Amino acid sequence: MAQTRKKRRTKHRGNAAGSIETRGRTGRRPTAAERKKQARQDRFSKPPTWKSAANRAVVAVAIFVAIVILIFHQKPAAAIALGGFMMLLYIPMGFYTDMYFYRRRQAKLTGGGDPPKER
């Protein structure tokens, strides 16, 4: 015997004003520039971490060691030892610099004046 029921079709919904909305995304897609701007704002709204400071310091020290070896013709062992010392300087310097700019940005976003001072 043949099937008598019809398959249910998805429907559009009407709202109080009478316009019909479709399911799913009803707004326009953000452009590439808008997505990039949003990602940039999200990145700067996060507080800095010691891990991010350490990652940045590793990259900076690797470039520093390569320059010392190639341009100044130092022994690799001496350059690596100097790089280790620089790493000890770069990590806290990078973290506290990031923290300063983060607090300054947060104060600007909230409409405050100067960022709060650390004791």
ZALO-234872 format. One record per atom (N, C-alpha, C, O): residue number from 1; x, y, z. Coordinates in pm, whole numbers, plus 50000, padded with zeros to 5 digits. Atoms other than C-alpha are relative to their C-alpha. Example, Ala and Ser with C-alpha at 12.3 -4.5 7.8 and 13.67 -1.06 7.14 Angstrom:
// residues 2
site numar: 1&u: 50089&v: 49881&w: 50000
site numar: 1&u: 51230&v: 49550&w: 50780
site numar: 1&u: 50090&v: 50120&w: 50000
site numar: 1&u: 50194&v: 50118&w: 50066
site numar: 2&u: 49918&v: 49881&w: 49994
site numar: 2&u: 51367&v: 49894&w: 50714
site numar: 2&u: 49923&v: 50109&w: 50073
site numar: 2&u: 49974&v: 50220&w: 50090
// end
This chain:
// residues 119
site numar: 1&u: 50084&v: 49883&w: 50000
site numar: 1&u: 50000&v: 50000&w: 50000
site numar: 1&u: 50089&v: 50124&w: 50000
site numar: 1&u: 50195&v: 50124&w: 50062
site numar: 2&u: 49922&v: 49877&w: 50013
site numar: 2&u: 50126&v: 50351&w: 49920
site numar: 2&u: 49992&v: 50081&w: 50129
site numar: 2&u: 49895&v: 50075&w: 50204
site numar: 3&u: 49995&v: 49917&w: 49880
site numar: 3&u: 50230&v: 50590&w: 50190
site numar: 3&u: 49907&v: 50120&w: 49982
site numar: 3&u: 49908&v: 50186&w: 49878
site numar: 4&u: 50098&v: 49893&w: 50011
site numar: 4&u: 49958&v: 50844&w: 50264
site numar: 4&u: 50049&v: 50130&w: 50062
site numar: 4&u: 50000&v: 50237&w: 50026
site numar: 5&u: 49954&v: 49878&w: 49936
site numar: 5&u: 50148&v: 51088&w: 50482
site numar: 5&u: 50110&v: 50065&w: 49916
site numar: 5&u: 50193&v: 49997&w: 49856
site numar: 6&u: 49893&v: 49925&w: 50066
site numar: 6&u: 50363&v: 51359&w: 50328
site numar: 6&u: 50111&v: 50024&w: 50101
site numar: 6&u: 50086&v: 50038&w: 50220
site numar: 7&u: 49886&v: 49972&w: 49914
site numar: 7&u: 50710&v: 51416&w: 50466
site numar: 7&u: 49992&v: 50146&w: 50047
site numar: 7&u: 49963&v: 50236&w: 49968
site numar: 8&u: 50006&v: 49865&w: 49944
site numar: 8&u: 50722&v: 51719&w: 50695
site numar: 8&u: 50110&v: 50086&w: 49938
site numar: 8&u: 50225&v: 50044&w: 49932
site numar: 9&u: 49904&v: 49908&w: 50060
site numar: 9&u: 50892&v: 52015&w: 50527
site numar: 9&u: 50040&v: 50105&w: 50102
site numar: 9&u: 49960&v: 50143&w: 50187
site numar: 10&u: 49959&v: 49893&w: 49910
site numar: 10&u: 51097&v: 52272&w: 50710
site numar: 10&u: 49929&v: 50127&w: 49957
site numar: 10&u: 49909&v: 50151&w: 49838
site numar: 11&u: 50079&v: 49881&w: 50030
site numar: 11&u: 50911&v: 52597&w: 50733
site numar: 11&u: 50075&v: 50126&w: 50039
site numar: 11&u: 50166&v: 50123&w: 50122
site numar: 12&u: 49952&v: 49869&w: 49959
site numar: 12&u: 50994&v: 52963&w: 50752
site numar: 12&u: 49913&v: 50048&w: 50114
site numar: 12&u: 49796&v: 50010&w: 50125
site numar: 13&u: 50077&v: 49946&w: 49888
site numar: 13&u: 50887&v: 53148&w: 51062
site numar: 13&u: 49966&v: 50145&w: 49971
site numar: 13&u: 50052&v: 50220&w: 49923
site numar: 14&u: 50037&v: 49861&w: 50011
site numar: 14&u: 50697&v: 53472&w: 51050
site numar: 14&u: 50014&v: 50066&w: 50137
site numar: 14&u: 49994&v: 50000&w: 50239
site numar: 15&u: 49994&v: 49931&w: 49871
site numar: 15&u: 50751&v: 53734&w: 51318
site numar: 15&u: 49881&v: 50095&w: 50010
site numar: 15&u: 49797&v: 50098&w: 49921
site numar: 16&u: 50115&v: 49914&w: 49975
site numar: 16&u: 50510&v: 53992&w: 51459
site numar: 16&u: 49983&v: 50106&w: 49892
site numar: 16&u: 49871&v: 50150&w: 49866
site numar: 17&u: 50009&v: 49896&w: 50103
site numar: 17&u: 50592&v: 54243&w: 51187
site numar: 17&u: 49956&v: 49941&w: 49866
site numar: 17&u: 49926&v: 50014&w: 49772
site numar: 18&u: 50044&v: 50062&w: 50123
site numar: 18&u: 50501&v: 53991&w: 50921
site numar: 18&u: 50111&v: 49956&w: 49907
site numar: 18&u: 50085&v: 49889&w: 49808
site numar: 19&u: 49892&v: 50044&w: 50088
site numar: 19&u: 50844&v: 53941&w: 50770
site numar: 19&u: 50037&v: 49856&w: 50034
site numar: 19&u: 50015&v: 49809&w: 50145
site numar: 20&u: 49971&v: 50141&w: 49984
site numar: 20&u: 50964&v: 53588&w: 50724
site numar: 20&u: 50150&v: 49981&w: 50019
site numar: 20&u: 50231&v: 50032&w: 49942
site numar: 21&u: 49861&v: 50029&w: 49972
site numar: 21&u: 51287&v: 53466&w: 50875
site numar: 21&u: 50030&v: 49855&w: 49966
site numar: 21&u: 49945&v: 49767&w: 49985
site numar: 22&u: 49960&v: 50138&w: 50027
site numar: 22&u: 51476&v: 53159&w: 50765
site numar: 22&u: 50076&v: 49947&w: 50119
site numar: 22&u: 50124&v: 50024&w: 50203
site numar: 23&u: 49925&v: 50059&w: 49891
site numar: 23&u: 51639&v: 52916&w: 51001
site numar: 23&u: 50148&v: 50026&w: 49982
site numar: 23&u: 50195&v: 50053&w: 49871
site numar: 24&u: 49856&v: 49984&w: 50009
site numar: 24&u: 52003&v: 52951&w: 51084
site numar: 24&u: 50039&v: 50146&w: 50002
site numar: 24&u: 49971&v: 50231&w: 50060
site numar: 25&u: 49943&v: 49866&w: 49999
site numar: 25&u: 52207&v: 53259&w: 51023
site numar: 25&u: 49911&v: 50095&w: 49921
site numar: 25&u: 49882&v: 50072&w: 49804
site numar: 26&u: 50085&v: 49904&w: 50068
site numar: 26&u: 51991&v: 53559&w: 50941
site numar: 26&u: 50072&v: 50131&w: 49971
site numar: 26&u: 50024&v: 50212&w: 49892
site numar: 27&u: 49923&v: 49877&w: 50023
site numar: 27&u: 52254&v: 53833&w: 50952
site numar: 27&u: 50101&v: 49980&w: 49889
site numar: 27&u: 50119&v: 49869&w: 49839
site numar: 28&u: 49898&v: 50013&w: 50103
site numar: 28&u: 52522&v: 53906&w: 50700
site numar: 28&u: 50128&v: 49948&w: 50060
site numar: 28&u: 50154&v: 49965&w: 50179
site numar: 29&u: 49872&v: 50052&w: 49953
site numar: 29&u: 52858&v: 53738&w: 50725
site numar: 29&u: 50097&v: 50115&w: 50019
site numar: 29&u: 50100&v: 50208&w: 49937
site numar: 30&u: 49901&v: 49893&w: 49984
site numar: 30&u: 53134&v: 53957&w: 50867
site numar: 30&u: 50109&v: 49989&w: 49893
site numar: 30&u: 50146&v: 49880&w: 49851
site numar: 31&u: 49895&v: 49999&w: 50101
site numar: 31&u: 53397&v: 54062&w: 50617
site numar: 31&u: 50131&v: 49955&w: 50064
site numar: 31&u: 50141&v: 49944&w: 50186
site numar: 32&u: 49869&v: 50044&w: 49949
site numar: 32&u: 53758&v: 53948&w: 50648
site numar: 32&u: 50061&v: 50106&w: 50091
site numar: 32&u: 50123&v: 50073&w: 50192
site numar: 33&u: 49945&v: 49893&w: 49918
site numar: 33&u: 53857&v: 54288&w: 50785
site numar: 33&u: 49932&v: 50006&w: 50137
site numar: 33&u: 49997&v: 50029&w: 50239
site numar: 34&u: 50073&v: 49998&w: 49873
site numar: 34&u: 53585&v: 54274&w: 51052
site numar: 34&u: 50039&v: 49882&w: 50088
site numar: 34&u: 50051&v: 49896&w: 50209
site numar: 35&u: 49958&v: 50118&w: 49923
site numar: 35&u: 53685&v: 53921&w: 51155
site numar: 35&u: 50140&v: 50022&w: 50057
site numar: 35&u: 50168&v: 49985&w: 50171
site numar: 36&u: 49863&v: 49975&w: 49956
site numar: 36&u: 54050&v: 54028&w: 51175
site numar: 36&u: 50001&v: 50100&w: 50116
site numar: 36&u: 50075&v: 50083&w: 50213
site numar: 37&u: 50006&v: 49899&w: 49894
site numar: 37&u: 53962&v: 54333&w: 51386
site numar: 37&u: 49948&v: 49938&w: 50130
site numar: 37&u: 49999&v: 49968&w: 50237
site numar: 38&u: 50055&v: 50066&w: 49882
site numar: 38&u: 53753&v: 54119&w: 51624
site numar: 38&u: 50103&v: 49909&w: 50065
site numar: 38&u: 50114&v: 49905&w: 50187
site numar: 39&u: 49898&v: 50089&w: 49946
site numar: 39&u: 54033&v: 53864&w: 51661
site numar: 39&u: 50110&v: 50080&w: 50070
site numar: 39&u: 50162&v: 50039&w: 50174
site numar: 40&u: 49897&v: 49915&w: 49940
site numar: 40&u: 54280&v: 54143&w: 51734
site numar: 40&u: 49952&v: 50055&w: 50135
site numar: 40&u: 50030&v: 50059&w: 50231
site numar: 41&u: 50053&v: 49948&w: 49875
site numar: 41&u: 54053&v: 54292&w: 52001
site numar: 41&u: 49995&v: 49889&w: 50105
site numar: 41&u: 50024&v: 49914&w: 50222
site numar: 42&u: 50004&v: 50111&w: 49906
site numar: 42&u: 54008&v: 53949&w: 52160
site numar: 42&u: 50139&v: 49970&w: 50053
site numar: 42&u: 50156&v: 49939&w: 50171
site numar: 43&u: 49864&v: 50030&w: 49959
site numar: 43&u: 54383&v: 53897&w: 52167
site numar: 43&u: 50050&v: 50099&w: 50104
site numar: 43&u: 50117&v: 50059&w: 50200
site numar: 44&u: 49951&v: 49899&w: 49908
site numar: 44&u: 54450&v: 54224&w: 52346
site numar: 44&u: 49916&v: 50009&w: 50127
site numar: 44&u: 49956&v: 50077&w: 50222
site numar: 45&u: 50083&v: 49993&w: 49881
site numar: 45&u: 54168&v: 54176&w: 52597
site numar: 45&u: 50037&v: 49892&w: 50102
site numar: 45&u: 49983&v: 49890&w: 50212
site numar: 46&u: 49956&v: 50104&w: 49907
site numar: 46&u: 54342&v: 53874&w: 52756
site numar: 46&u: 50121&v: 50049&w: 50077
site numar: 46&u: 50209&v: 50114&w: 50020
site numar: 47&u: 49881&v: 49959&w: 49923
site numar: 47&u: 54588&v: 53933&w: 53039
site numar: 47&u: 50123&v: 49921&w: 49956
site numar: 47&u: 50110&v: 49807&w: 49911
site numar: 48&u: 49878&v: 50069&w: 50042
site numar: 48&u: 54951&v: 53844&w: 52966
site numar: 48&u: 50031&v: 49882&w: 50093
site numar: 48&u: 49988&v: 49880&w: 50209
site numar: 49&u: 49961&v: 50116&w: 49920
site numar: 49&u: 55095&v: 53514&w: 53086
site numar: 49&u: 50151&v: 49984&w: 49996
site numar: 49&u: 50219&v: 50036&w: 49907
site numar: 50&u: 49856&v: 50027&w: 49997
site numar: 50&u: 55441&v: 53399&w: 53183
site numar: 50&u: 50038&v: 49910&w: 49883
site numar: 50&u: 50148&v: 49921&w: 49829
site numar: 51&u: 49971&v: 50090&w: 50113
site numar: 51&u: 55417&v: 53130&w: 52914
site numar: 51&u: 50018&v: 50078&w: 49871
site numar: 51&u: 50110&v: 50049&w: 49793
site numar: 52&u: 49986&v: 49921&w: 50123
site numar: 52&u: 55364&v: 53385&w: 52637
site numar: 52&u: 50128&v: 50082&w: 50003
site numar: 52&u: 50194&v: 50100&w: 49901
site numar: 53&u: 49874&v: 49925&w: 49987
site numar: 53&u: 55654&v: 53592&w: 52771
site numar: 53&u: 50119&v: 49908&w: 49976
site numar: 53&u: 50217&v: 49949&w: 49912
site numar: 54&u: 49891&v: 50095&w: 50020
site numar: 54&u: 55875&v: 53281&w: 52776
site numar: 54&u: 50012&v: 49962&w: 49853
site numar: 54&u: 50124&v: 49951&w: 49802
site numar: 55&u: 49996&v: 50035&w: 50144
site numar: 55&u: 55779&v: 53187&w: 52418
site numar: 55&u: 50064&v: 50113&w: 49920
site numar: 55&u: 50147&v: 50088&w: 49832
site numar: 56&u: 49943&v: 49887&w: 50071
site numar: 56&u: 55863&v: 53535&w: 52296
site numar: 56&u: 50150&v: 50013&w: 50030
site numar: 56&u: 50228&v: 50048&w: 49942
site numar: 57&u: 49859&v: 49991&w: 49963
site numar: 57&u: 56192&v: 53529&w: 52488
site numar: 57&u: 50082&v: 49892&w: 49930
site numar: 57&u: 50196&v: 49918&w: 49891
site numar: 58&u: 49928&v: 50107&w: 50070
site numar: 58&u: 56290&v: 53194&w: 52331
site numar: 58&u: 50030&v: 50042&w: 49856
site numar: 58&u: 50141&v: 50021&w: 49807
site numar: 59&u: 49979&v: 49956&w: 50139
site numar: 59&u: 56244&v: 53338&w: 51982
site numar: 59&u: 50105&v: 50111&w: 49995
site numar: 59&u: 50193&v: 50109&w: 49910
site numar: 60&u: 49905&v: 49888&w: 49999
site numar: 60&u: 56435&v: 53656&w: 52069
site numar: 60&u: 50142&v: 49950&w: 50030
site numar: 60&u: 50238&v: 49998&w: 49970
site numar: 61&u: 49868&v: 50052&w: 49964
site numar: 61&u: 56722&v: 53461&w: 52228
site numar: 61&u: 50058&v: 49918&w: 49884
site numar: 61&u: 50178&v: 49925&w: 49859
site numar: 62&u: 49950&v: 50077&w: 50114
site numar: 62&u: 56747&v: 53225&w: 51929
site numar: 62&u: 50057&v: 50093&w: 49892
site numar: 62&u: 50162&v: 50065&w: 49835
site numar: 63&u: 49950&v: 49902&w: 50098
site numar: 63&u: 56784&v: 53525&w: 51696
site numar: 63&u: 50127&v: 50066&w: 50052
site numar: 63&u: 50222&v: 50086&w: 49977
site numar: 64&u: 49882&v: 49936&w: 49939
site numar: 64&u: 57030&v: 53687&w: 51938
site numar: 64&u: 50123&v: 49909&w: 49991
site numar: 64&u: 50231&v: 49954&w: 49954
site numar: 65&u: 49888&v: 50095&w: 50004
site numar: 65&u: 57247&v: 53372&w: 51958
site numar: 65&u: 50051&v: 49985&w: 49857
site numar: 65&u: 50172&v: 49981&w: 49834
site numar: 66&u: 49959&v: 50013&w: 50141
site numar: 66&u: 57247&v: 53335&w: 51578
site numar: 66&u: 50079&v: 50123&w: 49955
site numar: 66&u: 50179&v: 50109&w: 49884
site numar: 67&u: 49929&v: 49877&w: 50039
site numar: 67&u: 57355&v: 53698&w: 51534
site numar: 67&u: 50139&v: 50003&w: 50065
site numar: 67&u: 50237&v: 50040&w: 50000
site numar: 68&u: 49871&v: 49999&w: 49932
site numar: 68&u: 57631&v: 53664&w: 51795
site numar: 68&u: 50098&v: 49903&w: 49932
site numar: 68&u: 50216&v: 49934&w: 49916
site numar: 69&u: 49913&v: 50099&w: 50064
site numar: 69&u: 57767&v: 53351&w: 51624
site numar: 69&u: 50040&v: 50045&w: 49860
site numar: 69&u: 50157&v: 50038&w: 49824
site numar: 70&u: 49973&v: 49968&w: 50141
site numar: 70&u: 57737&v: 53474&w: 51264
site numar: 70&u: 50072&v: 50133&w: 49981
site numar: 70&u: 50166&v: 50142&w: 49903
site numar: 71&u: 49944&v: 49867&w: 50025
site numar: 71&u: 57823&v: 53841&w: 51288
site numar: 71&u: 50125&v: 50026&w: 50086
site numar: 71&u: 50224&v: 50078&w: 50036
site numar: 72&u: 49888&v: 49970&w: 49911
site numar: 72&u: 58055&v: 53859&w: 51591
site numar: 72&u: 50101&v: 49885&w: 50009
site numar: 72&u: 50202&v: 49897&w: 50079
site numar: 73&u: 49909&v: 50115&w: 50010
site numar: 73&u: 58220&v: 53519&w: 51521
site numar: 73&u: 50042&v: 49948&w: 50137
site numar: 73&u: 50160&v: 49919&w: 50160
site numar: 74&u: 49974&v: 50057&w: 49868
site numar: 74&u: 58191&v: 53398&w: 51881
site numar: 74&u: 49983&v: 49848&w: 49995
site numar: 74&u: 49918&v: 49795&w: 49905
site numar: 75&u: 50017&v: 50145&w: 49990
site numar: 75&u: 58216&v: 53032&w: 51983
site numar: 75&u: 49855&v: 49972&w: 50037
site numar: 75&u: 49795&v: 50048&w: 50114
site numar: 76&u: 50140&v: 50032&w: 49967
site numar: 76&u: 57873&v: 52863&w: 52001
site numar: 76&u: 49975&v: 49983&w: 50149
site numar: 76&u: 49869&v: 50021&w: 50198
site numar: 77&u: 50020&v: 50020&w: 49856
site numar: 77&u: 57923&v: 52768&w: 52367
site numar: 77&u: 49987&v: 50135&w: 50072
site numar: 77&u: 49903&v: 50151&w: 50160
site numar: 78&u: 50005&v: 49868&w: 49938
site numar: 78&u: 57990&v: 53130&w: 52464
site numar: 78&u: 49870&v: 50072&w: 49963
site numar: 78&u: 49810&v: 50140&w: 50046
site numar: 79&u: 50124&v: 49935&w: 50045
site numar: 79&u: 57694&v: 53252&w: 52256
site numar: 79&u: 49878&v: 49942&w: 50071
site numar: 79&u: 49786&v: 50015&w: 50107
site numar: 80&u: 50113&v: 50064&w: 49931
site numar: 80&u: 57460&v: 52998&w: 52416
site numar: 80&u: 49996&v: 50042&w: 50147
site numar: 80&u: 49889&v: 50064&w: 50203
site numar: 81&u: 49995&v: 49955&w: 49860
site numar: 81&u: 57578&v: 53095&w: 52766
site numar: 81&u: 49947&v: 50143&w: 50012
site numar: 81&u: 49871&v: 50174&w: 50104
site numar: 82&u: 50050&v: 49863&w: 50001
site numar: 82&u: 57515&v: 53460&w: 52684
site numar: 82&u: 49849&v: 50002&w: 49973
site numar: 82&u: 49776&v: 50083&w: 50030
site numar: 83&u: 50144&v: 50011&w: 50028
site numar: 83&u: 57175&v: 53360&w: 52542
site numar: 83&u: 49921&v: 49958&w: 50123
site numar: 83&u: 49810&v: 50006&w: 50145
site numar: 84&u: 50068&v: 50040&w: 49876
site numar: 84&u: 57085&v: 53188&w: 52870
site numar: 84&u: 49985&v: 50117&w: 50096
site numar: 84&u: 49881&v: 50133&w: 50159
site numar: 85&u: 50009&v: 49880&w: 49916
site numar: 85&u: 57165&v: 53507&w: 53059
site numar: 85&u: 49895&v: 50096&w: 49946
site numar: 85&u: 49818&v: 50154&w: 50023
site numar: 86&u: 50099&v: 49910&w: 50061
site numar: 86&u: 56959&v: 53709&w: 52811
site numar: 86&u: 49857&v: 49949&w: 50023
site numar: 86&u: 49764&v: 50028&w: 50039
site numar: 87&u: 50132&v: 50059&w: 49975
site numar: 87&u: 56669&v: 53467&w: 52860
site numar: 87&u: 49950&v: 50039&w: 50139
site numar: 87&u: 49832&v: 50069&w: 50157
site numar: 88&u: 50038&v: 49961&w: 49865
site numar: 88&u: 56671&v: 53544&w: 53232
site numar: 88&u: 49956&v: 50146&w: 50007
site numar: 88&u: 49877&v: 50184&w: 50093
site numar: 89&u: 50042&v: 49860&w: 50004
site numar: 89&u: 56637&v: 53912&w: 53146
site numar: 89&u: 49873&v: 50020&w: 49918
site numar: 89&u: 49785&v: 50097&w: 49958
site numar: 90&u: 50111&v: 49978&w: 50093
site numar: 90&u: 56388&v: 53884&w: 52857
site numar: 90&u: 49865&v: 49956&w: 50055
site numar: 90&u: 49765&v: 50022&w: 50031
site numar: 91&u: 50130&v: 50052&w: 49955
site numar: 91&u: 56119&v: 53677&w: 53031
site numar: 91&u: 49930&v: 50099&w: 50093
site numar: 91&u: 49817&v: 50139&w: 50063
site numar: 92&u: 50072&v: 49905&w: 49915
site numar: 92&u: 56037&v: 53913&w: 53321
site numar: 92&u: 49979&v: 50136&w: 49934
site numar: 92&u: 49877&v: 50201&w: 49955
site numar: 93&u: 50014&v: 49871&w: 50067
site numar: 93&u: 56101&v: 54221&w: 53108
site numar: 93&u: 49880&v: 49997&w: 49904
site numar: 93&u: 49802&v: 50092&w: 49898
site numar: 94&u: 50112&v: 50012&w: 50093
site numar: 94&u: 55853&v: 54096&w: 52845
site numar: 94&u: 49867&v: 49990&w: 50072
site numar: 94&u: 49769&v: 50051&w: 50029
site numar: 95&u: 50124&v: 50016&w: 49926
site numar: 95&u: 55592&v: 53993&w: 53102
site numar: 95&u: 49952&v: 50132&w: 50059
site numar: 95&u: 49835&v: 50168&w: 50045
site numar: 96&u: 50040&v: 49875&w: 49935
site numar: 96&u: 55594&v: 54322&w: 53290
site numar: 96&u: 49970&v: 50111&w: 49898
site numar: 96&u: 49888&v: 50200&w: 49924
site numar: 97&u: 50035&v: 49905&w: 50106
site numar: 97&u: 55595&v: 54523&w: 52967
site numar: 97&u: 49859&v: 49971&w: 49948
site numar: 97&u: 49780&v: 50063&w: 49928
site numar: 98&u: 50134&v: 50037&w: 50044
site numar: 98&u: 55290&v: 54329&w: 52849
site numar: 98&u: 49895&v: 50037&w: 50104
site numar: 98&u: 49787&v: 50083&w: 50069
site numar: 99&u: 50093&v: 49967&w: 49892
site numar: 99&u: 55125&v: 54378&w: 53187
site numar: 99&u: 49971&v: 50150&w: 50003
site numar: 99&u: 49857&v: 50191&w: 50026
site numar: 100&u: 50018&v: 49855&w: 50002
site numar: 100&u: 55181&v: 54754&w: 53166
site numar: 100&u: 49903&v: 50040&w: 49888
site numar: 100&u: 49810&v: 50118&w: 49911
site numar: 101&u: 50086&v: 49964&w: 50112
site numar: 101&u: 55021&v: 54777&w: 52821
site numar: 101&u: 49859&v: 49944&w: 50017
site numar: 101&u: 49762&v: 50007&w: 49976
site numar: 102&u: 50132&v: 50059&w: 49974
site numar: 102&u: 54736&v: 54544&w: 52923
site numar: 102&u: 49921&v: 50088&w: 50097
site numar: 102&u: 49804&v: 50119&w: 50072
site numar: 103&u: 50070&v: 49915&w: 49902
site numar: 103&u: 54649&v: 54758&w: 53227
site numar: 103&u: 49965&v: 50135&w: 49940
site numar: 103&u: 49859&v: 50190&w: 49967
site numar: 104&u: 50027&v: 49871&w: 50065
site numar: 104&u: 54677&v: 55074&w: 53023
site numar: 104&u: 49880&v: 49989&w: 49906
site numar: 104&u: 49796&v: 50079&w: 49902
site numar: 105&u: 50111&v: 50021&w: 50093
site numar: 105&u: 54438&v: 54933&w: 52759
site numar: 105&u: 49869&v: 49979&w: 50077
site numar: 105&u: 49765&v: 50033&w: 50038
site numar: 106&u: 50122&v: 50023&w: 49922
site numar: 106&u: 54190&v: 54812&w: 53022
site numar: 106&u: 49950&v: 50130&w: 50063
site numar: 106&u: 49829&v: 50153&w: 50068
site numar: 107&u: 50041&v: 49871&w: 49943
site numar: 107&u: 54190&v: 55154&w: 53189
site numar: 107&u: 49938&v: 50088&w: 49893
site numar: 107&u: 49841&v: 50160&w: 49919
site numar: 108&u: 50054&v: 49920&w: 50111
site numar: 108&u: 54129&v: 55318&w: 52851
site numar: 108&u: 49861&v: 49951&w: 49960
site numar: 108&u: 49773&v: 50032&w: 49931
site numar: 109&u: 50130&v: 50056&w: 50038
site numar: 109&u: 53840&v: 55080&w: 52771
site numar: 109&u: 49893&v: 50030&w: 50104
site numar: 109&u: 49777&v: 50049&w: 50068
site numar: 110&u: 50099&v: 49973&w: 49896
site numar: 110&u: 53670&v: 55140&w: 53106
site numar: 110&u: 49979&v: 50149&w: 50021
site numar: 110&u: 49891&v: 50188&w: 50098
site numar: 111&u: 50018&v: 49856&w: 49990
site numar: 111&u: 53710&v: 55515&w: 53071
site numar: 111&u: 50075&v: 50061&w: 50117
site numar: 111&u: 50059&v: 50180&w: 50145
site numar: 112&u: 49923&v: 49948&w: 49888
site numar: 112&u: 53942&v: 55550&w: 53366
site numar: 112&u: 50120&v: 50079&w: 49951
site numar: 112&u: 50147&v: 50088&w: 49831
site numar: 113&u: 49881&v: 49922&w: 50033
site numar: 113&u: 54250&v: 55764&w: 53378
site numar: 113&u: 50122&v: 49910&w: 49990
site numar: 113&u: 50130&v: 49824&w: 49902
site numar: 114&u: 49878&v: 50079&w: 50000
site numar: 114&u: 54587&v: 55615&w: 53459
site numar: 114&u: 49971&v: 49860&w: 50053
site numar: 114&u: 49878&v: 49841&w: 50133
site numar: 115&u: 50020&v: 50135&w: 49948
site numar: 115&u: 54616&v: 55241&w: 53521
site numar: 115&u: 50037&v: 49993&w: 50147
site numar: 115&u: 50118&v: 50073&w: 50194
site numar: 116&u: 49967&v: 50010&w: 49857
site numar: 116&u: 54628&v: 55128&w: 53884
site numar: 116&u: 50146&v: 49961&w: 50019
site numar: 116&u: 50201&v: 49882&w: 49943
site numar: 117&u: 49858&v: 50027&w: 49975
site numar: 117&u: 54976&v: 55120&w: 54032
site numar: 117&u: 50012&v: 49876&w: 50088
site numar: 117&u: 49934&v: 49854&w: 50180
site numar: 118&u: 49975&v: 50122&w: 49925
site numar: 118&u: 55116&v: 54794&w: 54163
site numar: 118&u: 50081&v: 50033&w: 50124
site numar: 118&u: 50172&v: 50117&w: 50118
site numar: 119&u: 49927&v: 49973&w: 49875
site numar: 119&u: 55239&v: 54790&w: 54523
site numar: 119&u: 50099&v: 49893&w: 50028
site numar: 119&u: 50169&v: 49899&w: 50128
// end
